[in-house]
Amino acid sequence: MPSIESFKTKRGIVRFTADTVLVEESAVGYARSLYRGYWQSECWWRKAIFVGYVFGLLFDVGWFASALRSGEVRLLAGVLGLLVILMVVNYARGFRSPDRIPLDDIENVSVRRS
């Protein structure tokens, strides 16, 4: 049986080490996954969701640049503070994906084609 040292996923690469499974994801991989899953779909509503993502991102970048230019430091600090609080709450509630999984913790593995 051949050994597999790594394999690609939708958002990155999974690598095997001596005692762990290492999951490496990137923002580029996430964007590629969105593009494949939504824009390349046959459903019109999935394409609409992708367009919403793109316009939302462009709006956010424009708003951020405008706020920086106008000197609205309190507003920017409030938004960044809110983001930090939301990240801490999500981490505390368990909404996180581990980047390392010990091999001893894996009970079952199956393959699913998406």
C-alpha positions as CSV (number, residue, x, y, z in Angstrom):
1,M,0.0,0.0,0.0
2,P,1.5,3.4,-1.0
3,S,2.1,6.0,1.7
4,I,0.7,9.5,1.3
5,E,2.7,12.3,2.8
6,S,0.2,15.1,1.9
7,F,-2.9,15.9,-0.1
8,K,-4.7,19.0,-1.2
9,T,-8.1,20.1,0.2
10,K,-10.5,22.8,-0.9
11,R,-8.7,25.4,1.1
12,G,-5.1,24.2,1.5
13,I,-3.0,21.2,2.2
14,V,-3.0,18.4,4.8
15,R,0.4,17.0,5.7
16,F,1.3,14.0,7.9
17,T,4.1,14.1,10.4
18,A,5.4,11.4,12.7
19,D,2.6,11.9,15.3
20,T,0.2,14.5,13.9
21,V,-1.9,15.6,11.0
22,L,-1.1,19.2,10.0
23,V,-3.8,21.2,8.3
24,E,-2.4,24.3,6.4
25,E,-5.0,26.7,5.1
26,S,-4.6,30.1,3.4
27,A,-6.6,33.1,2.4
28,V,-5.8,32.4,-1.2
29,G,-7.1,28.8,-0.8
30,Y,-10.2,30.2,0.8
31,A,-10.8,32.6,-2.0
32,R,-10.2,29.8,-4.6
33,S,-12.7,27.7,-2.7
34,L,-15.4,30.4,-2.8
35,Y,-14.7,30.9,-6.5
36,R,-15.1,27.2,-7.4
37,G,-18.0,26.7,-5.1
38,Y,-20.1,29.7,-6.0
39,W,-19.0,31.4,-9.2
40,Q,-18.4,28.2,-11.2
41,S,-21.7,26.7,-10.1
42,E,-24.6,26.2,-12.5
43,C,-27.1,27.9,-10.0
44,W,-27.7,31.6,-10.5
45,W,-28.3,32.2,-6.8
46,R,-24.8,30.8,-6.0
47,K,-23.3,33.2,-8.5
48,A,-25.3,36.0,-6.8
49,I,-23.8,35.1,-3.4
50,F,-20.3,35.2,-4.9
51,V,-21.0,38.7,-6.4
52,G,-22.3,39.7,-2.9
53,Y,-19.0,38.6,-1.4
54,V,-16.9,40.5,-3.9
55,F,-19.0,43.7,-3.6
56,G,-19.0,43.4,0.2
57,L,-15.3,43.1,0.3
58,L,-14.8,46.1,-2.1
59,F,-17.3,48.2,0.0
60,D,-15.4,47.3,3.2
61,V,-12.0,48.3,1.8
62,G,-13.4,51.5,0.5
63,W,-15.1,52.3,3.8
64,F,-11.9,51.6,5.7
65,A,-9.8,53.8,3.4
66,S,-12.4,56.6,3.7
67,A,-12.4,56.3,7.5
68,L,-8.6,56.4,7.6
69,R,-8.5,59.5,5.3
70,S,-11.1,61.4,7.4
71,G,-9.4,60.6,10.7
72,E,-12.3,58.8,12.3
73,V,-10.0,57.0,14.8
74,R,-12.8,56.2,17.3
75,L,-14.9,54.5,14.7
76,L,-12.0,52.4,13.5
77,A,-11.0,51.5,17.0
78,G,-14.6,50.5,17.7
79,V,-14.8,48.2,14.6
80,L,-11.4,46.6,15.4
81,G,-12.4,46.1,19.0
82,L,-15.7,44.5,18.0
83,L,-13.8,42.1,15.6
84,V,-11.4,41.1,18.4
85,I,-14.3,40.5,20.8
86,L,-16.1,38.4,18.2
87,M,-12.9,36.3,17.6
88,V,-12.5,35.8,21.3
89,V,-16.1,34.7,21.8
90,N,-15.9,32.3,18.8
91,Y,-12.7,30.8,20.2
92,A,-14.2,30.4,23.7
93,R,-17.4,28.8,22.3
94,G,-15.3,26.3,20.3
95,F,-15.8,27.6,16.8
96,R,-12.2,26.9,15.6
97,S,-10.5,24.4,13.5
98,P,-7.4,22.8,14.9
99,D,-4.3,23.1,12.7
100,R,-2.7,20.0,14.3
101,I,-4.6,16.8,15.1
102,P,-2.7,14.1,17.1
103,L,-2.8,10.7,15.3
104,D,-4.0,9.1,18.5
105,D,-7.2,11.2,18.5
106,I,-8.3,10.0,15.0
107,E,-10.8,7.2,15.2
108,N,-12.2,6.9,11.7
109,V,-11.3,8.3,8.2
110,S,-13.5,8.3,5.1
111,V,-13.3,9.9,1.7
112,R,-16.0,12.1,0.3
113,R,-16.0,13.5,-3.2
114,S,-17.3,17.1,-3.4
